[in-house]
Amino acid sequence: MQAINSQLEELIGKSEGRYMTDRELQPLKQYVKTLPERSKTYLLLQEKSDLLVRHSLKKLMSVHPDAVKKHAKRCYYDMSLLVRYLALAMLRDDRRFFNEVIVLWQANVLTAYRQQKACLDAYGHLQETFKEHLPTSANRLIEPYMDMILQPLDLQPKLMATVERA
């Protein structure tokens, strides 16, 4: 695994054998500047992951009780995995990493099992739970990653609605 994010890894690779320009150093400066807040958010997610996932599953139970009863352990596992990868990607400040390790995989698996709607609701509840239990500064860092996971799950129902209307 890379020690730093994809963008910095690529930049360092391109600058091998020469000095980077001040403009090229800007992503590195931004990475270092935001590291304390990202580290704080990472630790919050680590500490509260179980609470956040369980609270989200309780909300999901009111909307999809049969799915939660039938797949509770799998839902808990998948949501916990998502939170861990989200925390790591946010700490690394690396959306490409998040997309490659969790978003594409999960979107394909959930589409294959036709679980997009329930999972869209589950992750929507997770996003609500983040907003309820984490500070605004943490949510600003988390939100782009949650948008990344929600977007492909929401795409399939929208495509199906378009096909059904035609």
C-alpha positions, 0 to 999 in steps of 0.5 A: 500500500502507498504511504501517501495519497495517490496524487502525491505519489504521482507527483513525486514519481513525476519529479524524480531527478529534479526539484519540484516547483512551488506550484507542484509543492502546493498539494503537499503543503495542503496535505500537511496543513489539513493533516491535524484535522483529518487525524482528529476525524480519523480518531473520532471515526475509530472511536465511534465506528460501532456506535455510528453503525449500530445507530444507522442500522436502528434507523434502517430497521424502521424502513427495511425491517425484513432486510435488516433481520435477514442480513443484520450481520452482513449489513453491520460488517459492510457498513463497518468496512465502509467506515474503516475505508472511509476513515483511511481514505479521508486520513490519506486525503485520497478519493482515488484510493476510496473509489478503487478499494470500496466504491467500485467493488461495493457498487458492483456487488450490490448491483449484482445482488440487487440491494442498491435501494436498501444500501442506499437507505442504509448509507443515507442513514449512516450519513445522517448519523455522522451529522448527528454525532460528529462535529461539523469539521469532521462532516466536511471531511467525510461528506465527499466520501459519502457522496462517492458511495451514495452516487452509484447506488442512487444511479441504478434506481434512476436509470430503472425509473427512466426505462420504466417511463419510456 
